[in-house]
Amino acid sequence: MHVLTVLDHPNPTSFSAAAATRFMEGAQAAGHTVELADLHAEGFNPLWTMQDAEGDETPADVRLEQDRIARADAICLVFPLFWWGMPSMTKGWVDRVWSWGWAYDQLDDPELSLQRPRTGVLLIPAGARSDEIERDGYGQALDTTWTRGTFGYFGWSPRQMELLCGSTGSLDRRRALLDRCQQIGLTLPEPSGGTGPAAG
Ligand SMILES: Cc1cc2nc3c(=O)[nH]c(=O)nc-3n(C[C@H](O)[C@H](O)[C@H](O)COP(=O)(O)O)c2cc1C
């Protein structure tokens, strides 16, 4: 498969950057080709503007990202959890690139996408511990919003959300989380199911 990794972090020595690297190493070890979209390094503009809302043509920077997606069979987003949500860069990338008329054309059924099925993975470094996240229901809320709600509309099937809890914790903890990222890359499933078109 061809695997696109989308990284949202300005610091190349961050835990998020390491998670993306280890994921890609795993994917390569499994025989996949890999491509990195390093959104901060590339200066992606996450602001949704009038051109996105009302323009006659798809903005050039959005088209470039859509071309990357078009050649990918699997997509992995890596972004740190910010206030139980996406950082603005990832949020803007999702809002602008997976646009109405290209990714989806309705909001009735999250399993009906205009895109062909692609394997989808969210790797999300989070400062909180897993017991805190589960106790207060954040994990379930994010799973509903993203795994069930958002990424189904984009044809991601199967899709997996992995909260990398304790990403600011001990060295051992962070090593274990990075090993997990590599393992996820190594064991990526093929795209499956979905009701969108065969090619997109
Ligand atoms: C603005 C901001 C908001 C954050 N919000 C959360 C949060 O809601 N939940 C959480 O578990 N961690 C939160 N964190 C912690 C980050 O998720 C953590 O610092 C990050 O995963 C560490 O990875 P990095 O080294 O790649 O930045 C927040 C950090 C920042 C800077």
The ligand as an ORCA input file, in Angstrom:
! r2SCAN-3c Opt
* xyz 0 1
  C      -2.446     24.027     24.152
  C      -2.329     22.657     24.738
  C      -3.475     21.973     25.094
  C      -3.389     20.673     25.602
  N      -4.555     20.012     25.935
  C      -4.495     18.731     26.363
  C      -5.685     18.015     26.652
  O      -6.803     18.509     26.526
  N      -5.578     16.721     27.082
  C      -4.361     16.117     27.239
  O      -4.339     14.942     27.609
  N      -3.213     16.778     26.964
  C      -3.251     18.066     26.544
  N      -2.087     18.748     26.242
  C      -0.807     18.038     26.371
  C      -0.323     17.588     25.013
  O      -1.200     16.638     24.428
  C       1.091     17.024     25.148
  O       1.907     18.085     25.560
  C       1.586     16.446     23.878
  O       0.909     15.261     23.598
  C       3.072     16.166     23.992
  O       3.530     15.777     22.713
  P       4.545     16.693     21.890
  O       5.880     16.595     22.577
  O       4.575     16.067     20.536
  O       4.025     18.099     21.906
  C      -2.134     20.063     25.774
  C      -0.968     20.778     25.426
  C      -1.054     22.041     24.914
  C       0.207     22.768     24.534
*
